Structures are given as C-alpha cells and as structure tokens.
Amino acid sequence: MAGIRESAAALRAAFAAVTDAPVLHAFAVKATPLVPVLALLNTEGIGVEVASPGELALARAAGVRPEHTVLDSPAKTPAELREALALGIAVNADNPQELARIDALAAAGTASPIGVRVNPQIGAGAIGALSTATATSKFGFALRDEGARESVVRMFLERPWLTRLHTHSGSQGIPLARMAEGVAAVYALAEEINAAAGRQQIETVDIGGGLPVNFASEETTPTFEEYARLLKREVPGLLDGRYGLVTEFGRSLLAKHGTVLARVEYAKVSGSRPIAVTHAGVQVATRTVYDPVSWPLRIAAYDAKGRPKTGAETVQDIAGPACFAGDLLAEGRSLPLLEQGDVVAALDTGAYYFTAHYGYNSLPRPAVHGFAVSADTVDFSLVRAAQSAEEIVAEAGGDRAGALLG
Ligand SMILES: *Cc1c(COP(=O)(O)O)cnc(C)c1O
C-alpha cells in the first residue's frame, strides 16, 4: 500500500512542479480494476479513467466522485453516454458519429465537460498492439488525414460547449520524446481552436497516460518527474497556467506494486531442460505468455519457506498450469534450480497481469492481498478473494444445464 501511495504522491508532485493550473490525475482503471486499489488512489486525490460500464461501476463502488471521472472508449453505446452525461462525468468523444449522439443528448443540458479525442498520428512504438498513435490507429480523430484538421476546428466552432482535447499517444515501448511530440501536437491544435474561436474555448487538455515501465530491474525509470520536466521544456505553453490538465496513467502507477506468487507444483526435466511447473501462467500473465519477446518478466526464486533461493544458476523453464505448450512464464531463464514446493515470484505485475485475468482452462482468478510493512511486521489485507469452483460454474451457465436439451 505504501508503494502505491508513493507513486501517487510522485505523480502529483511531478506535475505540481511544472504548472499552477488544476490537474486531475485519472488512473486508467483497466490497468488494475480492483475497487480497494481505486479507493486507495482516491484518498491520494487520484481519480479514474474508465472505458466501459464495468469500469465505471468499479469506480463508483470505490467512491470516486463524478468530477474525478473521465470516460474514454471507442465504442460507447447511447446508454453509456446517457449515463455519463447524467452523472456529469467528463466524456471524450472518439469519432464524428459519437459526437452526433452527444449533440442530441447534450442539448438537454449536462454538467459533463466534453472533449474530443485526437490522434496526432506520430507513429508507432516498439509494440504494435499498444501503439495508439499510428496513421491507421482505431482511436480518435486522425489529425493528419486530408482535411481532418480543418474539420476538427470547425467541429469545435460549431459546438461552443466542447471544451476539451484528449490524446493518449504513449504506451509501453514508446519513447518519452515521441509522447511529448503527441502532446505538443494537441497543444498546437488547442491554440489553433482558441484563436479561431476568439476566446479560450479549450480549457483543459487531457494528455492521456502511457508512461513506460522498466520491467528489467527494481529501478523506476522513466519517472513522472522526468516526463513532466520534458513536457515543460517541449510544450511550455501547455503548462503556463492557461490550461487545466488531465492525465491518465495506468501501468506506471501500479506495475511495480504487484507480484504474482506461485508454488512449484512439480519440477521435471524434458529433453535435458529443467522445467518448474507452477500455477502462474497464461491466466495471470497473458501478454507475457503470448508475446514473451515484448513482455519479458523478471522471476525471483524462493524456497518453500519463502527464503531467497541460492545455489548455482541453471537454465530452466518456468511453466504455467494451462494445457498448451506455450504456457511458459519464462523460457530458458537462469535461476537457482527450482524444486518441488519452491515459490516463484513474477515481479512488476501490479498492472495488466493478475488484474486482467484470462479464463483459459477455467483457471480461477487468484486472491489478491495488499500488504503494509511496519517496524518488523507485515500486515496483509485481502483485496480480492480467490474465485471458487462454484463461481466458475455459475459464470459458465451452471444454473441452466438443461438449456440446450430441448
Ligand atoms: C490504456 C489507456 C491509458 C493508460 O495507459 P498506460 O499505458 O497504462 O499508462 C490511458 N488512457 C487511455 C485512453 C487508455 O486507453
């Protein structure tokens, strides 16, 4: 818990040091959709960025206020938009058809600040699936397409109630300089719209999240402070106090604060390769298992009593429990030889790992525990109970076994 608070404080301090304008830090719920985590962040003054009715429900259950909530999503239904505008939460429209729906709803009046998501089309990062600002990205209004910029400006002039611009152009694998370029492009558009309107129509710029995380060591790098300073240098006008800001960091706030712990059920050898078969695989580390080159995880080895393993490093595989050959948490990793009963830890998994469960093989969602360290004790608190077999059955139509029997 202390680590999460420290990251939240570092984020607040980083932006407070570069602008006097109001800044809402909205945590991207998809990174760690756990109500107690959202509630903890809420006490640190961190709001939420939600992208589905489920995420919005989690945020509300955590007590996050509408003023601290931002709704983004490329596929908002009329019902979602209606709910958002009724609650007064901020909405960023993704495309012209969504904006047309909002036109009809906003006519009745709403407290929601409304913005438009733009794609500055600055290009991809190292991981294609996470690159939101490519020329053909599915997100937002593509700014560099023929005639697009003019039509976006016109869209604002026709709608005096549109007061925000949004971009989310960073992500894992994208260099900071590239992220700053995306923010600079959106700032330039805000200035252009305000000049065309003859008043400050764009009041707030939402710069999204996407600060990359260092999965290679304990070090937190890059830091929020480095990114905020870079923005101050590259886009000073955005931070001179005229614009309110929204940020939407996810991974960089939580990744370092979660660890998957799994027992080695069996230790075996196959083709002279030692293999530790554990309970952590594709269900808790989906990205790593399906794309190990983009998402390698550090693994730490402990004995059955939880003491760090010592001994000669041996090249071995750490396998998960799922029934397909590729279900490996780490392949060919050098670690002290793992034995039956040992414990492996997959580090830096606080965002997008056990919180983005994958239901393969009907493997249960594991329990999540928070911990607080004081003097010489560690206190654990249950954040989420493990999924039971009864729950798995219920979610698989268990109460309608006869549904297909005529
Ligand atoms: C996923 C997402 C974020 C958070 O991205 P991170 O890489 O976890 O910081 C922020 N904004 C939007 C719109 C997103 O889709």
The ligand as a Gaussian input file, in Angstrom:
#p B3LYP/6-31G(d) Opt

LIG

0 1
 C       -4.918000       2.313000     -21.518000
 C       -5.159000       3.769000     -21.515000
 C       -4.489000       4.590000     -20.610000
 C       -3.424000       4.075000     -19.682000
 O       -2.276000       3.634000     -20.351000
 P       -0.995000       3.151000     -19.531000
 O       -0.059000       2.703000     -20.589000
 O       -1.421000       2.049000     -18.620000
 O       -0.499000       4.334000     -18.759000
 C       -4.814000       5.936000     -20.608000
 N       -5.734000       6.459000     -21.451000
 C       -6.386000       5.690000     -22.341000
 C       -7.379000       6.326000     -23.226000
 C       -6.126000       4.334000     -22.409000
 O       -6.760000       3.580000     -23.310000

